Amino acid sequence: MALRFDDISINTLIGNGSFVQGDLKVNGFIRIDGDIVGNLETDGNVIISEKARIHGNISAKSIIVGGIIIGDITAKEGIKLLSSSAVIGNIITHKIQMEDKVVFHGHCIALTNEENYNQAVDKFLQSKAIRDKAVLA
């Protein structure tokens, strides 16, 4: 397990104009101003600026979205979608905030009760796996 001295300093930055292709697994807080084609996984927080574009799934502790995401988002502590954001994919979290003018197309599970949350996530992931398998057949 990684030692965390603070959750406010950014460990990783993908700057404006940068392009990353492939899956990323980072430790701690990450800010994205560029483009990613691939999945992103971190044990920390994520900020996705309004200039950022991500085509892949994101898993983090908490996420603030200002840009465009095509993929599923999982953040146990919470997700905030800013008015400049667009998410085409599913959202799984305990808490969600959406500002006006957000574009969201997908399923959303947002339950604060841990037991209900876990049951809903398991049921959703099972049905998603069945749907994905049926589409490929």
Steps between C-alpha positions, in 0.01 A plus 500: 500500500631843406565763763305819441628823649226720356214481254532852363829493315479374142718194444441474124414761237409435138527847352301683236600378154630167632372171360529164676401172339483195726384417850630708792532389861623781722543556871325794658344818364498553121392798290425455131499789255590294191360198321508133602396196300509222756388422853608699805530350847615677818454467874474879526293785364464604137434840344407498132510854363255635243770463229556129574363215291509139622395190310518226761383399846605689813529362852598728790416606854318814380470676165419852381413507130510810282583339166374214286509135604392208286515209741388389844588692817537339842581716802390365835519831692333723243475648151433861403401584142560865413281686249765460228510119534364225280499136607397221268519195725393365835563658841546306822549694825367571847436871432449695179459870422401633158498865406258643242565425130687172564473243223467148642396188312521172691396327821572647842530322834534747786414348838641606837407180684798262459294179486250636246788648299687168483186308403409748227856502360516119494162474326592772248840347418346156450234634263763708316720193453204306359410787264862535383524125436169501310616789278826322412322175409 
